[in-house]
Amino acid sequence: MKKKYIFILIIALVIIVIVGIILAWQKQTNQIAVNTLPKPSVKPTTTQLNLTYQYVGELPTFNKQITIYSTGKDEAFSSQEIQEYGQKFGFTNSSKQLQDISGIVYSFKQNDLSLSIFSNPPSLSYRNFTSPGSNKLSQKDLVAKAQEFLDTAQIIGKQVMLSTPYLQPIAGSQTGEGLLKTTMDQASYVEINYNLVLDKLPIIPKDRQSYPITLLLNLDGSIRKASLTIFTKELSSLGKVTPAEPAAALQAINAGGGLLSKFSNPNQAYTEIDSNMISTATLRSLELVYLYDYDTNTLQPYYRFSGTANTTSAELIEIEVLITALPQEVFQQENN
């Protein structure tokens, strides 16, 4: 009888240890539960075409678990915050409140300067149409001027960082419209782009689907235009998940599940293509990015495929396609 009690006690201890190990593992991995994550609603920023996509080479694998983040709800800018932004960019007057499709916009105007601060998502647009000087800075000094501007703006929080800047010489009109990539000796401006980076992955705002920070500089180093995503949020982890297989994501794209986020002829200011002139695209690279969805207040991993396509008139088109990197079972079920 005593041996029986000892045996039962041992079995109970083993069960307790196993349960403890499972609970510790769940706490450590913090897995996203099935049917719990809000599904992002991402609107196209370019014309969507029904293309057949082929990937050249071997698809990379992403076996490491990825953290899903909550960004928290956006709070309205206080009048003090708005005024402080204006002062950072040299405005001495007060802002005016305007209304557009995104909500309230705070607008500053002073001589040849303008600044618009948007609430949803938090972002700002700066314009300076003062005539530039005749001196031309080196690329290194131009990047330093861009960094100085961003340091003054203070638009990112402590949990994210800026990527290495990407500088592109630009030819364009005096208004800065109709910009074309060119060489430095032919450039009228330089465009400097930055990603926001979290866990070594770039953050892509869903309304832009590209660089969240873009600056257009005159060659003397003055800032002509700036389009900046404000990201000062305190992020919290919602859990982790293993991404879906890239091959499954590519199959879903060919079934119409992806989002064409870039469709551009690098030799034209504006790309307009008849859908009958292009039917296939060749994808050559794949990376993981975080999609910043300010409606669901989350950062979720997406696959970004990049490649090119050729039209029937031999135009080379640069293409990028976004699709969720998460298995479908983690998303909340839609109500019928």
Buried (B, 14 or more C-beta within 10 A) or exposed (E): EEEEEEEEEEEEEEEEEEEEEEEEEEEEEBBBEEEEBBBBEBEEBBEEBEBEBEBEEEBEEBEEBBBBBBBEEBEEBEEEEBBEBBEBBBBEEEBEEEEEEEEBBBBBBEEEBBBBBBBBBBBBBBBBBEEBEEEBBEEEEBBEBBBEBBEEBEBBBEBBEBBEBEBBBBBBEEEBEEBBBBEBEEBBBBBBBBBBBBBEBBBBBBBBBBBBBBBBBBBBBBBBBBBBBBBEBEBEEBBBBBBBBBEEBBEBBEEEEBBBBBBBBEEEBEBEBEEEBBEEBEBEEBEBBBBBBBEBBBBBBBBBBBBEBBBEEEBEBBBBBBBBBBBEEBBEEEEE
